Amino acid sequence: MAILKVARLGHPVLRQVAQPIPVDQIRSPNVQRLIDDMIETMREYDGAGLAAPQVHALLQIAVIEVAANPRYPDAPEVPLTVLVNPVVTPLTDEVEEGWEGCLSVPDMRGRVPRRTAVRLEGYDRDGRRVDLVAKEFFARVIQHETDHLNGIVYLDRMRDLSSLSHLAEWQRYALGVREQAD
Ligand SMILES: [Zn+2]
């Protein structure tokens, strides 16, 4: 396994549309290695998710995992989930704003409106069909990651940029974490 280089905002790969993977190639060694490397890279950088275009691969793969993540201290846990060729359908008109960050937009946070419930269809890493309903934070991360597969970053989804914050100021003013005096 290997930790991959993460493309940052401005790299054209983040603005391109990823290609679906033929189902009979999901279990191929190349695709399996990419998935393993994406999981390792996401964990190395404490991401809640990572999409293949972020590691310069224009393929419809994303990985999600939230386990006691220091970047999202209040976020509920989400088990490791591998999405291949995901199709996301909103299940509600209800939209909620929440804080998001992105490994391709380092050290920034912004408030992003997202649907609170979505249907996710696609495949897992073994090529089995996935069809599930995701709500709230899991639904938010799915929408963030599948946006990457269409060349969209969270900044594009913000209603305006007034909440956009540097991580240090966000911790101070949005989370209320005080710097230690000693
Ligand atoms: Zn992202």
Backbone and ligand atoms as CSV (ligand in chain L), in Angstrom:
chain,resi,resn,atom,element,x,y,z
A,1,MET,N,N,0.848,-1.187,0.000
A,1,MET,CA,C,0.000,0.000,0.000
A,1,MET,C,C,0.889,1.243,0.000
A,2,ALA,N,N,0.279,2.338,-0.410
A,2,ALA,CA,C,1.065,3.570,-0.525
A,2,ALA,C,C,0.187,4.770,-0.214
A,3,ILE,N,N,0.831,5.784,0.331
A,3,ILE,CA,C,0.134,7.049,0.535
A,3,ILE,C,C,0.295,7.863,-0.740
A,4,LEU,N,N,-0.828,8.298,-1.293
A,4,LEU,CA,C,-0.820,8.967,-2.588
A,4,LEU,C,C,-0.777,10.483,-2.414
A,5,LYS,N,N,-0.279,11.164,-3.437
A,5,LYS,CA,C,-0.265,12.624,-3.431
A,5,LYS,C,C,-1.675,13.137,-3.690
A,6,VAL,N,N,-2.105,14.105,-2.902
A,6,VAL,CA,C,-3.461,14.655,-3.020
A,6,VAL,C,C,-3.415,15.948,-3.836
A,7,ALA,N,N,-4.225,16.004,-4.896
A,7,ALA,CA,C,-4.314,17.211,-5.716
A,7,ALA,C,C,-5.021,18.310,-4.933
A,8,ARG,N,N,-4.514,19.518,-5.040
A,8,ARG,CA,C,-5.137,20.652,-4.366
A,8,ARG,C,C,-5.871,21.535,-5.364
A,9,LEU,N,N,-6.765,22.353,-4.797
A,9,LEU,CA,C,-7.598,23.232,-5.616
A,9,LEU,C,C,-6.731,23.986,-6.619
A,10,GLY,N,N,-7.134,23.987,-7.871
A,10,GLY,CA,C,-6.338,24.586,-8.927
A,10,GLY,C,C,-5.785,23.535,-9.873
A,11,HIS,N,N,-5.625,22.298,-9.359
A,11,HIS,CA,C,-5.195,21.217,-10.258
A,11,HIS,C,C,-6.386,20.838,-11.147
A,12,PRO,N,N,-6.192,20.837,-12.471
A,12,PRO,CA,C,-7.325,20.595,-13.378
A,12,PRO,C,C,-8.042,19.266,-13.143
A,13,VAL,N,N,-7.356,18.267,-12.571
A,13,VAL,CA,C,-7.983,16.954,-12.391
A,13,VAL,C,C,-9.213,17.049,-11.486
A,14,LEU,N,N,-9.230,18.065,-10.616
A,14,LEU,CA,C,-10.368,18.219,-9.693
A,14,LEU,C,C,-11.606,18.757,-10.401
A,15,ARG,N,N,-11.429,19.209,-11.642
A,15,ARG,CA,C,-12.546,19.817,-12.375
A,15,ARG,C,C,-13.011,18.952,-13.537
A,16,GLN,N,N,-12.526,17.715,-13.576
A,16,GLN,CA,C,-12.904,16.822,-14.667
A,16,GLN,C,C,-13.877,15.757,-14.176
A,17,VAL,N,N,-14.585,15.154,-15.118
A,17,VAL,CA,C,-15.581,14.140,-14.785
A,17,VAL,C,C,-14.915,12.766,-14.822
A,18,ALA,N,N,-15.118,11.986,-13.748
A,18,ALA,CA,C,-14.495,10.665,-13.649
A,18,ALA,C,C,-15.262,9.638,-14.477
A,19,GLN,N,N,-14.533,8.629,-14.925
A,19,GLN,CA,C,-15.122,7.580,-15.766
A,19,GLN,C,C,-15.625,6.415,-14.907
A,20,PRO,N,N,-16.771,5.827,-15.270
A,20,PRO,CA,C,-17.213,4.626,-14.552
A,20,PRO,C,C,-16.254,3.455,-14.817
A,21,ILE,N,N,-16.236,2.519,-13.871
A,21,ILE,CA,C,-15.389,1.336,-14.006
A,21,ILE,C,C,-16.254,0.181,-14.487
A,22,PRO,N,N,-15.872,-0.492,-15.582
A,22,PRO,CA,C,-16.654,-1.667,-15.999
A,22,PRO,C,C,-16.742,-2.647,-14.822
A,23,VAL,N,N,-17.948,-3.172,-14.575
A,23,VAL,CA,C,-18.173,-3.962,-13.358
A,23,VAL,C,C,-17.218,-5.159,-13.290
A,24,ASP,N,N,-16.906,-5.751,-14.444
A,24,ASP,CA,C,-16.019,-6.930,-14.412
A,24,ASP,C,C,-14.556,-6.561,-14.153
A,25,GLN,N,N,-14.268,-5.259,-14.037
A,25,GLN,CA,C,-12.888,-4.849,-13.715
A,25,GLN,C,C,-12.725,-4.371,-12.278
A,26,ILE,N,N,-13.848,-4.344,-11.516
A,26,ILE,CA,C,-13.759,-3.835,-10.138
A,26,ILE,C,C,-12.795,-4.676,-9.314
A,27,ARG,N,N,-12.798,-5.991,-9.537
A,27,ARG,CA,C,-11.948,-6.880,-8.734
A,27,ARG,C,C,-10.540,-7.026,-9.293
A,28,SER,N,N,-10.213,-6.277,-10.338
A,28,SER,CA,C,-8.872,-6.402,-10.927
A,28,SER,C,C,-7.821,-5.856,-9.954
A,29,PRO,N,N,-6.590,-6.388,-10.037
A,29,PRO,CA,C,-5.544,-5.941,-9.101
A,29,PRO,C,C,-5.314,-4.435,-9.123
A,30,ASN,N,N,-5.368,-3.810,-10.300
A,30,ASN,CA,C,-5.119,-2.368,-10.364
A,30,ASN,C,C,-6.165,-1.572,-9.602
A,31,VAL,N,N,-7.427,-1.954,-9.770
A,31,VAL,CA,C,-8.505,-1.230,-9.081
A,31,VAL,C,C,-8.439,-1.499,-7.574
A,32,GLN,N,N,-8.164,-2.758,-7.199
A,32,GLN,CA,C,-8.073,-3.091,-5.776
A,32,GLN,C,C,-6.909,-2.356,-5.108
A,33,ARG,N,N,-5.790,-2.241,-5.814
A,33,ARG,CA,C,-4.641,-1.528,-5.255
A,33,ARG,C,C,-4.964,-0.049,-5.075
A,34,LEU,N,N,-5.651,0.538,-6.084
A,34,LEU,CA,C,-6.029,1.950,-5.966
A,34,LEU,C,C,-6.944,2.162,-4.757
A,35,ILE,N,N,-7.910,1.264,-4.563
A,35,ILE,CA,C,-8.819,1.387,-3.420
A,35,ILE,C,C,-8.036,1.302,-2.106
A,36,ASP,N,N,-7.118,0.319,-2.008
A,36,ASP,CA,C,-6.308,0.191,-0.787
A,36,ASP,C,C,-5.486,1.459,-0.537
A,37,ASP,N,N,-4.903,1.997,-1.596
A,37,ASP,CA,C,-4.074,3.200,-1.440
A,37,ASP,C,C,-4.934,4.406,-1.059
A,38,MET,N,N,-6.144,4.482,-1.611
A,38,MET,CA,C,-7.036,5.592,-1.248
A,38,MET,C,C,-7.420,5.511,0.232
A,39,ILE,N,N,-7.688,4.298,0.722
A,39,ILE,CA,C,-8.041,4.144,2.147
A,39,ILE,C,C,-6.856,4.576,3.013
A,40,GLU,N,N,-5.656,4.130,2.625
A,40,GLU,CA,C,-4.479,4.485,3.424
A,40,GLU,C,C,-4.242,5.998,3.402
A,41,THR,N,N,-4.444,6.619,2.237
A,41,THR,CA,C,-4.232,8.062,2.103
A,41,THR,C,C,-5.265,8.834,2.923
A,42,MET,N,N,-6.527,8.415,2.859
A,42,MET,CA,C,-7.584,9.067,3.646
A,42,MET,C,C,-7.253,9.006,5.130
A,43,ARG,N,N,-6.806,7.837,5.606
A,43,ARG,CA,C,-6.505,7.687,7.037
A,43,ARG,C,C,-5.281,8.499,7.425
A,44,GLU,N,N,-4.269,8.531,6.542
A,44,GLU,CA,C,-3.041,9.277,6.841
A,44,GLU,C,C,-3.346,10.755,7.097
A,45,TYR,N,N,-4.282,11.311,6.297
A,45,TYR,CA,C,-4.552,12.750,6.394
A,45,TYR,C,C,-5.832,13.057,7.165
A,46,ASP,N,N,-6.367,12.055,7.871
A,46,ASP,CA,C,-7.565,12.252,8.694
A,46,ASP,C,C,-8.742,12.793,7.887
A,47,GLY,N,N,-8.885,12.342,6.655
A,47,GLY,CA,C,-10.043,12.732,5.861
A,47,GLY,C,C,-11.259,11.912,6.257
A,48,ALA,N,N,-12.449,12.488,6.063
A,48,ALA,CA,C,-13.692,11.731,6.256
A,48,ALA,C,C,-14.024,10.945,4.995
A,49,GLY,N,N,-13.392,11.343,3.887
A,49,GLY,CA,C,-13.614,10.657,2.620
A,49,GLY,C,C,-12.562,11.092,1.631
A,50,LEU,N,N,-12.474,10.339,0.541
A,50,LEU,CA,C,-11.510,10.674,-0.514
A,50,LEU,C,C,-12.059,10.119,-1.820
A,51,ALA,N,N,-11.996,10.929,-2.860
A,51,ALA,CA,C,-12.465,10.507,-4.178
A,51,ALA,C,C,-11.258,10.352,-5.106
A,52,ALA,N,N,-11.356,9.415,-6.046
A,52,ALA,CA,C,-10.205,9.081,-6.887
A,52,ALA,C,C,-9.609,10.294,-7.624
A,53,PRO,N,N,-10.426,11.233,-8.131
A,53,PRO,CA,C,-9.801,12.383,-8.802
A,53,PRO,C,C,-8.860,13.173,-7.886
A,54,GLN,N,N,-9.093,13.110,-6.573
A,54,GLN,CA,C,-8.207,13.811,-5.633
A,54,GLN,C,C,-6.812,13.200,-5.593
A,55,VAL,N,N,-6.696,11.946,-6.046
A,55,VAL,CA,C,-5.376,11.315,-6.144
A,55,VAL,C,C,-5.030,11.058,-7.618
A,56,HIS,N,N,-5.547,11.961,-8.487
A,56,HIS,CA,C,-5.162,12.016,-9.900
A,56,HIS,C,C,-5.622,10.812,-10.707
A,57,ALA,N,N,-6.696,10.146,-10.270
A,57,ALA,CA,C,-7.245,9.015,-11.019
A,57,ALA,C,C,-8.687,9.364,-11.385
A,58,LEU,N,N,-8.956,9.517,-12.678
A,58,LEU,CA,C,-10.292,9.950,-13.106
A,58,LEU,C,C,-11.215,8.744,-13.239
A,59,LEU,N,N,-11.440,8.096,-12.106
A,59,LEU,CA,C,-12.295,6.910,-12.031
A,59,LEU,C,C,-13.349,7.135,-10.954
A,60,GLN,N,N,-14.518,6.500,-11.150
A,60,GLN,CA,C,-15.622,6.708,-10.211
A,60,GLN,C,C,-15.486,5.803,-8.985
A,61,ILE,N,N,-14.547,6.182,-8.141
A,61,ILE,CA,C,-14.324,5.481,-6.869
A,61,ILE,C,C,-14.233,6.536,-5.773
A,62,ALA,N,N,-14.865,6.252,-4.642
A,62,ALA,CA,C,-14.680,7.099,-3.463
A,62,ALA,C,C,-14.668,6.199,-2.234
A,63,VAL,N,N,-13.939,6.626,-1.220
A,63,VAL,CA,C,-13.919,5.900,0.053
A,63,VAL,C,C,-14.341,6.870,1.151
A,64,ILE,N,N,-15.041,6.334,2.137
A,64,ILE,CA,C,-15.569,7.134,3.239
A,64,ILE,C,C,-15.298,6.372,4.533
A,65,GLU,N,N,-14.868,7.083,5.548
A,65,GLU,CA,C,-14.755,6.474,6.877
A,65,GLU,C,C,-14.658,7.599,7.898
A,66,VAL,N,N,-15.467,7.507,8.916
A,66,VAL,CA,C,-15.384,8.477,10.001
A,66,VAL,C,C,-15.320,7.685,11.300
A,67,ALA,N,N,-14.146,7.707,11.927
A,67,ALA,CA,C,-13.964,6.989,13.183
A,67,ALA,C,C,-13.189,7.891,14.125
A,68,ALA,N,N,-13.896,8.510,15.043
A,68,ALA,CA,C,-13.265,9.387,16.033
A,68,ALA,C,C,-12.246,10.301,15.347
A,69,ASN,N,N,-12.735,11.108,14.409
A,69,ASN,CA,C,-11.872,11.906,13.541
A,69,ASN,C,C,-11.578,13.271,14.171
A,70,PRO,N,N,-10.293,13.592,14.410
A,70,PRO,CA,C,-9.987,14.879,15.041
A,70,PRO,C,C,-10.376,16.084,14.186
A,71,ARG,N,N,-10.526,15.886,12.865
A,71,ARG,CA,C,-10.939,17.010,12.021
A,71,ARG,C,C,-12.442,17.275,12.131
A,72,TYR,N,N,-13.198,16.261,12.612
A,72,TYR,CA,C,-14.649,16.423,12.763
A,72,TYR,C,C,-15.044,15.887,14.135
A,73,PRO,N,N,-14.675,16.615,15.204
A,73,PRO,CA,C,-14.849,16.064,16.547
A,73,PRO,C,C,-16.300,15.761,16.914
A,74,ASP,N,N,-17.241,16.442,16.289
A,74,ASP,CA,C,-18.645,16.208,16.649
A,74,ASP,C,C,-19.354,15.274,15.671
A,75,ALA,N,N,-18.616,14.766,14.688
A,75,ALA,CA,C,-19.280,13.975,13.651
A,75,ALA,C,C,-19.573,12.562,14.143
A,76,PRO,N,N,-20.734,12.022,13.786
A,76,PRO,CA,C,-21.018,10.629,14.114
A,76,PRO,C,C,-20.105,9.708,13.307
A,77,GLU,N,N,-19.867,8.505,13.814
A,77,GLU,CA,C,-18.980,7.577,13.120
A,77,GLU,C,C,-19.666,6.964,11.901
A,78,VAL,N,N,-18.883,6.775,10.856
A,78,VAL,CA,C,-19.366,6.108,9.643
A,78,VAL,C,C,-18.382,4.981,9.351
A,79,PRO,N,N,-18.861,3.743,9.203
A,79,PRO,CA,C,-17.932,2.644,8.914
A,79,PRO,C,C,-17.302,2.802,7.537
A,80,LEU,N,N,-16.162,2.146,7.335
A,80,LEU,CA,C,-15.483,2.209,6.039
A,80,LEU,C,C,-16.438,1.779,4.925
A,81,THR,N,N,-16.594,2.670,3.955
A,81,THR,CA,C,-17.497,2.418,2.840
A,81,THR,C,C,-16.752,2.727,1.546
A,82,VAL,N,N,-16.775,1.797,0.606
A,82,VAL,CA,C,-16.148,2.006,-0.705
A,82,VAL,C,C,-17.265,2.137,-1.732
A,83,LEU,N,N,-17.272,3.248,-2.459
A,83,LEU,CA,C,-18.288,3.491,-3.480
A,83,LEU,C,C,-17.645,3.352,-4.851
A,84,VAL,N,N,-18.233,2.517,-5.687
A,84,VAL,CA,C,-17.787,2.401,-7.071
A,84,VAL,C,C,-18.988,2.716,-7.965
A,85,ASN,N,N,-18.781,3.603,-8.916
A,85,ASN,CA,C,-19.838,4.057,-9.836
A,85,ASN,C,C,-21.096,4.513,-9.083
A,86,PRO,N,N,-20.942,5.369,-8.075
A,86,PRO,CA,C,-22.110,5.739,-7.261
A,86,PRO,C,C,-23.084,6.647,-8.018
A,87,VAL,N,N,-24.368,6.382,-7.775
A,87,VAL,CA,C,-25.442,7.259,-8.278
A,87,VAL,C,C,-26.236,7.705,-7.057
A,88,VAL,N,N,-26.350,8.995,-6.868
A,88,VAL,CA,C,-26.994,9.544,-5.679
A,88,VAL,C,C,-28.281,10.245,-6.088
A,89,THR,N,N,-29.379,9.854,-5.422
A,89,THR,CA,C,-30.688,10.447,-5.699
A,89,THR,C,C,-31.229,11.068,-4.409
A,90,PRO,N,N,-31.603,12.353,-4.436
A,90,PRO,CA,C,-32.169,12.952,-3.221
A,90,PRO,C,C,-33.478,12.266,-2.845
A,91,LEU,N,N,-33.684,12.055,-1.527
A,91,LEU,CA,C,-34.920,11.448,-1.050
A,91,LEU,C,C,-35.794,12.460,-0.326
A,92,THR,N,N,-35.331,13.691,-0.254
A,92,THR,CA,C,-36.090,14.725,0.442
A,92,THR,C,C,-35.717,16.068,-0.154
A,93,ASP,N,N,-36.615,17.049,0.019
A,93,ASP,CA,C,-36.269,18.425,-0.339
A,93,ASP,C,C,-35.579,19.134,0.813
A,94,GLU,N,N,-35.555,18.456,1.981
A,94,GLU,CA,C,-34.985,19.095,3.162
A,94,GLU,C,C,-33.476,19.257,2.996
A,95,VAL,N,N,-33.007,20.461,3.283
A,95,VAL,CA,C,-31.596,20.793,3.134
A,95,VAL,C,C,-31.105,21.336,4.473
A,96,GLU,N,N,-29.906,20.927,4.859
A,96,GLU,CA,C,-29.343,21.397,6.117
A,96,GLU,C,C,-27.936,21.911,5.852
A,97,GLU,N,N,-27.581,23.018,6.512
A,97,GLU,CA,C,-26.216,23.520,6.378
A,97,GLU,C,C,-25.326,22.867,7.414
A,98,GLY,N,N,-24.114,22.519,7.018
A,98,GLY,CA,C,-23.148,21.953,7.964
A,98,GLY,C,C,-21.739,22.265,7.503
A,99,TRP,N,N,-20.803,22.172,8.430
A,99,TRP,CA,C,-19.404,22.484,8.115
A,99,TRP,C,C,-18.770,21.354,7.312
A,100,GLU,N,N,-18.012,21.735,6.303
A,100,GLU,CA,C,-17.233,20.761,5.542
A,100,GLU,C,C,-15.816,21.271,5.333
A,101,GLY,N,N,-14.924,20.317,5.187
A,101,GLY,CA,C,-13.567,20.601,4.763
A,101,GLY,C,C,-13.233,19.627,3.655
A,102,CYS,N,N,-12.036,19.761,3.109
A,102,CYS,CA,C,-11.668,18.909,1.975
A,102,CYS,C,C,-10.151,18.806,1.931
A,103,LEU,N,N,-9.638,17.587,1.737
A,103,LEU,CA,C,-8.186,17.416,1.685
A,103,LEU,C,C,-7.577,18.166,0.499
A,104,SER,N,N,-8.402,18.508,-0.502
A,104,SER,CA,C,-7.898,19.260,-1.654
A,104,SER,C,C,-7.985,20.780,-1.448
A,105,VAL,N,N,-8.594,21.181,-0.332
A,105,VAL,CA,C,-8.690,22.607,0.019
A,105,VAL,C,C,-8.148,22.702,1.452
A,106,PRO,N,N,-6.832,22.560,1.621
A,106,PRO,CA,C,-6.287,22.337,2.961
A,106,PRO,C,C,-6.566,23.488,3.915
A,107,ASP,N,N,-6.832,23.117,5.176
A,107,ASP,CA,C,-6.923,24.084,6.276
A,107,ASP,C,C,-8.066,25.075,6.123
A,108,MET,N,N,-9.122,24.714,5.422
A,108,MET,CA,C,-10.272,25.593,5.288
A,108,MET,C,C,-11.538,24.840,5.692
A,109,ARG,N,N,-12.535,25.597,6.123
A,109,ARG,CA,C,-13.853,25.051,6.440
A,109,ARG,C,C,-14.903,26.007,5.905
A,110,GLY,N,N,-16.057,25.456,5.510
A,110,GLY,CA,C,-17.157,26.310,5.076
A,110,GLY,C,C,-18.479,25.618,5.314
A,111,ARG,N,N,-19.534,26.403,5.393
A,111,ARG,CA,C,-20.858,25.834,5.613
A,111,ARG,C,C,-21.514,25.537,4.269
A,112,VAL,N,N,-21.973,24.290,4.133
A,112,VAL,CA,C,-22.473,23.806,2.853
A,112,VAL,C,C,-23.878,23.243,3.039
A,113,PRO,N,N,-24.850,23.692,2.253
A,113,PRO,CA,C,-26.176,23.077,2.318
A,113,PRO,C,C,-26.189,21.742,1.579
A,114,ARG,N,N,-26.743,20.730,2.228
A,114,ARG,CA,C,-26.842,19.394,1.611
A,114,ARG,C,C,-28.207,18.793,1.908
A,115,ARG,N,N,-28.673,17.907,1.025
A,115,ARG,CA,C,-29.876,17.119,1.310
A,115,ARG,C,C,-29.618,16.250,2.542
A,116,THR,N,N,-30.644,16.090,3.354
A,116,THR,CA,C,-30.471,15.324,4.603
A,116,THR,C,C,-30.684,13.828,4.404
A,117,ALA,N,N,-31.199,13.429,3.254
A,117,ALA,CA,C,-31.373,11.994,2.986
A,117,ALA,C,C,-31.200,11.748,1.495
A,118,VAL,N,N,-30.415,10.725,1.170
A,118,VAL,CA,C,-30.199,10.369,-0.238
A,118,VAL,C,C,-30.232,8.845,-0.384
A,119,ARG,N,N,-30.554,8.421,-1.590
A,119,ARG,CA,C,-30.391,7.015,-1.949
A,119,ARG,C,C,-29.068,6.872,-2.680
A,120,LEU,N,N,-28.297,5.867,-2.274
A,120,LEU,CA,C,-27.018,5.593,-2.913
A,120,LEU,C,C,-27.096,4.249,-3.623
A,121,GLU,N,N,-26.858,4.265,-4.928
A,121,GLU,CA,C,-26.782,3.025,-5.706
A,121,GLU,C,C,-25.399,2.949,-6.337
A,122,GLY,N,N,-24.895,1.735,-6.484
A,122,GLY,CA,C,-23.586,1.560,-7.100
A,122,GLY,C,C,-23.067,0.181,-6.793
A,123,TYR,N,N,-21.751,0.083,-6.584
A,123,TYR,CA,C,-21.103,-1.205,-6.328
A,123,TYR,C,C,-20.119,-1.049,-5.184
A,124,ASP,N,N,-19.876,-2.155,-4.477
A,124,ASP,CA,C,-18.823,-2.148,-3.472
A,124,ASP,C,C,-17.527,-2.651,-4.114
A,125,ARG,N,N,-16.471,-2.820,-3.309
A,125,ARG,CA,C,-15.167,-3.168,-3.896
A,125,ARG,C,C,-15.105,-4.602,-4.393
A,126,ASP,N,N,-16.108,-5.416,-4.043
A,126,ASP,CA,C,-16.170,-6.784,-4.563
A,126,ASP,C,C,-17.062,-6.893,-5.789
A,127,GLY,N,N,-17.586,-5.756,-6.250
A,127,GLY,CA,C,-18.432,-5.766,-7.427
A,127,GLY,C,C,-19.880,-6.117,-7.139
A,128,ARG,N,N,-20.230,-6.144,-5.839
A,128,ARG,CA,C,-21.630,-6.409,-5.483
A,128,ARG,C,C,-22.424,-5.120,-5.526
A,129,ARG,N,N,-23.688,-5.231,-5.934
A,129,ARG,CA,C,-24.538,-4.048,-6.012
A,129,ARG,C,C,-24.804,-3.488,-4.622
A,130,VAL,N,N,-24.789,-2.178,-4.530
A,130,VAL,CA,C,-25.124,-1.467,-3.297
A,130,VAL,C,C,-26.362,-0.636,-3.567
A,131,ASP,N,N,-27.313,-0.667,-2.644
A,131,ASP,CA,C,-28.507,0.174,-2.751
A,131,ASP,C,C,-28.926,0.488,-1.326
A,132,LEU,N,N,-28.633,1.685,-0.867
A,132,LEU,CA,C,-28.913,2.004,0.534
A,132,LEU,C,C,-29.410,3.439,0.672
A,133,VAL,N,N,-29.999,3.688,1.829
A,133,VAL,CA,C,-30.462,5.029,2.175
A,133,VAL,C,C,-29.505,5.596,3.209
A,134,ALA,N,N,-29.008,6.800,2.962
A,134,ALA,CA,C,-28.090,7.454,3.894
A,134,ALA,C,C,-28.718,8.747,4.379
A,135,LYS,N,N,-28.495,9.036,5.654
A,135,LYS,CA,C,-29.083,10.237,6.250
A,135,LYS,C,C,-28.016,11.080,6.930
A,136,GLU,N,N,-28.331,12.356,7.035
A,136,GLU,CA,C,-27.556,13.316,7.816
A,136,GLU,C,C,-26.069,13.284,7.472
A,137,PHE,N,N,-25.177,13.028,8.445
A,137,PHE,CA,C,-23.757,13.206,8.145
A,137,PHE,C,C,-23.258,12.232,7.074
A,138,PHE,N,N,-23.721,10.991,7.120
A,138,PHE,CA,C,-23.329,10.021,6.087
A,138,PHE,C,C,-23.805,10.516,4.709
A,139,ALA,N,N,-25.026,11.038,4.659
A,139,ALA,CA,C,-25.545,11.587,3.398
A,139,ALA,C,C,-24.711,12.778,2.942
A,140,ARG,N,N,-24.276,13.600,3.897
A,140,ARG,CA,C,-23.439,14.761,3.552
A,140,ARG,C,C,-22.123,14.312,2.926
A,141,VAL,N,N,-21.457,13.339,3.536
A,141,VAL,CA,C,-20.154,12.902,3.017
A,141,VAL,C,C,-20.326,12.240,1.643
A,142,ILE,N,N,-21.374,11.467,1.477
A,142,ILE,CA,C,-21.642,10.849,0.164
A,142,ILE,C,C,-21.812,11.931,-0.908
A,143,GLN,N,N,-22.546,12.986,-0.584
A,143,GLN,CA,C,-22.760,14.056,-1.571
A,143,GLN,C,C,-21.451,14.782,-1.876
A,144,HIS,N,N,-20.636,15.021,-0.825
A,144,HIS,CA,C,-19.340,15.677,-1.027
A,144,HIS,C,C,-18.449,14.840,-1.949
A,145,GLU,N,N,-18.371,13.532,-1.676
A,145,GLU,CA,C,-17.459,12.681,-2.451
A,145,GLU,C,C,-17.953,12.448,-3.878
A,146,THR,N,N,-19.252,12.243,-4.044
A,146,THR,CA,C,-19.740,12.017,-5.409
A,146,THR,C,C,-19.670,13.307,-6.229
A,147,ASP,N,N,-19.766,14.467,-5.574
A,147,ASP,CA,C,-19.517,15.718,-6.296
A,147,ASP,C,C,-18.120,15.720,-6.920
A,148,HIS,N,N,-17.118,15.226,-6.172
A,148,HIS,CA,C,-15.746,15.177,-6.704
A,148,HIS,C,C,-15.697,14.386,-8.011
A,149,LEU,N,N,-16.548,13.358,-8.133
A,149,LEU,CA,C,-16.520,12.521,-9.337
A,149,LEU,C,C,-17.098,13.265,-10.543
A,150,ASN,N,N,-17.740,14.396,-10.260
A,150,ASN,CA,C,-18.295,15.234,-11.325
A,150,ASN,C,C,-17.581,16.575,-11.440
A,151,GLY,N,N,-16.395,16.680,-10.841
A,151,GLY,CA,C,-15.605,17.907,-10.972
A,151,GLY,C,C,-16.094,19.056,-10.116
A,152,ILE,N,N,-16.862,18.740,-9.066
A,152,ILE,CA,C,-17.444,19.774,-8.206
A,152,ILE,C,C,-16.780,19.716,-6.836
A,153,VAL,N,N,-16.408,20.864,-6.283
A,153,VAL,CA,C,-15.875,20.918,-4.913
A,153,VAL,C,C,-16.879,21.646,-4.022
A,154,TYR,N,N,-16.715,21.494,-2.690
A,154,TYR,CA,C,-17.745,21.995,-1.777
A,154,TYR,C,C,-17.934,23.498,-1.870
A,155,LEU,N,N,-16.865,24.212,-2.260
A,155,LEU,CA,C,-16.980,25.671,-2.388
A,155,LEU,C,C,-18.071,26.042,-3.396
A,156,ASP,N,N,-18.229,25.221,-4.418
A,156,ASP,CA,C,-19.252,25.482,-5.447
A,156,ASP,C,C,-20.656,25.368,-4.878
A,157,ARG,N,N,-20.811,24.631,-3.786
A,157,ARG,CA,C,-22.130,24.375,-3.212
A,157,ARG,C,C,-22.507,25.359,-2.116
A,158,MET,N,N,-21.565,26.177,-1.667
A,158,MET,CA,C,-21.875,27.121,-0.595
A,158,MET,C,C,-22.816,28.207,-1.115
A,159,ARG,N,N,-23.737,28.640,-0.245
A,159,ARG,CA,C,-24.684,29.678,-0.662
A,159,ARG,C,C,-23.941,30.987,-0.907
A,160,ASP,N,N,-22.968,31.264,-0.043
A,160,ASP,CA,C,-22.033,32.362,-0.277
A,160,ASP,C,C,-20.766,32.014,0.507
A,161,LEU,N,N,-19.750,32.824,0.376
A,161,LEU,CA,C,-18.463,32.458,0.966
A,161,LEU,C,C,-18.232,33.089,2.338
A,162,SER,N,N,-19.288,33.671,2.927
A,162,SER,CA,C,-19.072,34.422,4.169
A,162,SER,C,C,-18.660,33.544,5.337
A,163,SER,N,N,-18.993,32.248,5.301
A,163,SER,CA,C,-18.589,31.372,6.418
A,163,SER,C,C,-17.225,30.735,6.182
A,164,LEU,N,N,-16.644,30.937,5.003
A,164,LEU,CA,C,-15.365,30.278,4.692
A,164,LEU,C,C,-14.301,30.712,5.697
A,165,SER,N,N,-13.662,29.717,6.321
A,165,SER,CA,C,-12.795,30.006,7.465
A,165,SER,C,C,-11.496,29.237,7.371
A,166,HIS,N,N,-10.419,29.872,7.776
A,166,HIS,CA,C,-9.184,29.135,8.004
A,166,HIS,C,C,-9.357,28.250,9.231
A,167,LEU,N,N,-8.741,27.070,9.179
A,167,LEU,CA,C,-8.932,26.073,10.234
A,167,LEU,C,C,-8.685,26.623,11.640
A,168,ALA,N,N,-7.615,27.416,11.810
A,168,ALA,CA,C,-7.280,27.920,13.150
A,168,ALA,C,C,-8.361,28.867,13.659
A,169,GLU,N,N,-8.883,29.719,12.781
A,169,GLU,CA,C,-9.943,30.661,13.194
A,169,GLU,C,C,-11.256,29.913,13.391
A,170,TRP,N,N,-11.483,28.885,12.564
A,170,TRP,CA,C,-12.698,28.077,12.703
A,170,TRP,C,C,-12.725,27.386,14.061
A,171,GLN,N,N,-11.593,26.844,14.478
A,171,GLN,CA,C,-11.537,26.176,15.780
A,171,GLN,C,C,-11.820,27.168,16.899
A,172,ARG,N,N,-11.343,28.401,16.722
A,172,ARG,CA,C,-11.523,29.432,17.740
A,172,ARG,C,C,-12.956,29.941,17.782
A,173,TYR,N,N,-13.518,30.268,16.615
A,173,TYR,CA,C,-14.785,31.000,16.584
A,173,TYR,C,C,-15.987,30.109,16.308
A,174,ALA,N,N,-15.821,29.047,15.538
A,174,ALA,CA,C,-16.966,28.175,15.244
A,174,ALA,C,C,-17.057,27.050,16.263
A,175,LEU,N,N,-15.907,26.451,16.597
A,175,LEU,CA,C,-15.926,25.366,17.584
A,175,LEU,C,C,-15.802,25.877,19.007
A,176,GLY,N,N,-15.237,27.079,19.167
A,176,GLY,CA,C,-15.065,27.636,20.501
A,176,GLY,C,C,-13.931,27.001,21.275
A,177,VAL,N,N,-12.962,26.443,20.539
A,177,VAL,CA,C,-11.793,25.858,21.218
A,177,VAL,C,C,-10.835,26.981,21.569
A,178,ARG,N,N,-10.564,27.136,22.847
A,178,ARG,CA,C,-9.656,28.216,23.288
A,178,ARG,C,C,-8.214,27.740,23.221
A,179,GLU,N,N,-7.348,28.663,22.822
A,179,GLU,CA,C,-5.934,28.305,22.860
A,179,GLU,C,C,-5.481,28.267,24.313
A,180,GLN,N,N,-4.649,27.292,24.608
A,180,GLN,CA,C,-4.181,27.146,25.983
A,180,GLN,C,C,-3.219,28.296,26.330
A,181,ALA,N,N,-3.435,28.865,27.500
A,181,ALA,CA,C,-2.582,29.989,27.909
A,181,ALA,C,C,-1.203,29.507,28.357
A,182,ASP,N,N,-1.157,28.288,28.852
A,182,ASP,CA,C,0.158,27.819,29.329
A,182,ASP,C,C,0.812,27.017,28.221
L,1,ZN,ZN,ZN,-13.260,16.840,-0.803
